[in-house]
Amino acid sequence: MGNRLSKIVTRTGDAGQTGLADGSRLAKTDLRVVAMGEVDELNCCIGLVLVLTLPEAVRTLLTRVQHELFDLGGELSLPGAVVVSETQLVELEAAVVALNGNLPPLKEFVLPGGNPAAAQAHQARAVARRAERAVWRLAASDAGHPPVNPLAPRYLNRLSDALFVCARVLAREDGGTEVNWKHERKR
């Protein structure tokens, strides 16, 4: 493939614009650029989970997700491109069902925490929700440009569900437990 980036400091963004994959330039505050940034941050959060000790099923899922998020970022960077597929949504749903199958039913809301891996997965879940909102905002306001792939925000929605279930699984590692919200606590 050769060198894709031989020069990192280009100064081309110093005026508040950045380039898309099609060569066009947008303001760094443009909703498309914001959505790309949110997806990138989500990928970084998943990377933080992946450096920890994880059950193989969680590691396999999150490794695949990192590649899919990179693809999604590329899709957003090339208006009109379609990379996210229905198959990916189905696979995420299947992963949620498989991982959730061994968990007890939820009786209370779960607070982020339990152990470092579960807390990181909850952080990634919250960032996935923010990325989803950013892509929905882009889809709703992208008049005059090719439409956003409608599967992109749906993928992020499924991913946030998957990350929630991963957090529940991870909280139980090594005899740990989830932290439940106590609605009747003393004030």
Order of alpha helices (4+ residues) and beta strands (2+ residues): beta-beta-alpha-alpha-alpha-beta-alpha-alpha-beta
